[in-house]
Amino acid sequence: MPAVWYRVRQFGRALTARVSLEERALVARVLPAPAAALFYHMPRQDQRHGLNVLYGLQARGEDAPELLAAALLHDIAKAEGVRIWHRVVVVLLQALCPRWLHRLASPDPSTWRYPFWLQLHHPQRGAELAEAAGCAAATVELVRYHQEAEEASLPLPLNRWLAALQAADDEY
């Protein structure tokens, strides 16, 4: 039952998400201009989530520019068509029958099934977008592995940064 309330609160926060002018200035300081453009292409609730993850990292004493950029961009690929109703369906199918979700998902961007595939594979696609936008290699790798359940075999300090990113992502 706690997971249900978490999702209800998450949905409510998505509906009321805002980004202040000060936060826009922060994004401009953290991200190269092409990456900032990607950030602003995300739905407002995803921008808010990225900022909250960044603030969570800062509260833990993290200040590495590559890590803060990854906080803002880790869900960037979802901007390519994953809508709130897709997310609801994904959460339900993951809870009820994950096999159906994998059957439903399609890597073909021209089909209505693509957003489900994108939701499942957004870390890899996000890494591609971050790299194309000129982000540092460490940022790209953090985006790529941010949903790995098992510890990725990344060099230090990337493993520590990845653990911090995942913890902040889970919190917000």
Buried (B, 14 or more C-beta within 10 A) or exposed (E): EEEEEEBEEBBEBBEEBEBEEEBBEBBEEBBBEBBBEBBBEBBBBBBBBBBBBBBBBBEEEBEBEBBBBBBBBBBBBBBBBBEEEBBEBBBEBBEEEEEEBEEBBBEEEEEEBBBBBBBBBBBEBBBBBBBEBEBBEBBBBBBBBBBEEEEBEBEEEBBEBBEBBBBBBEEB
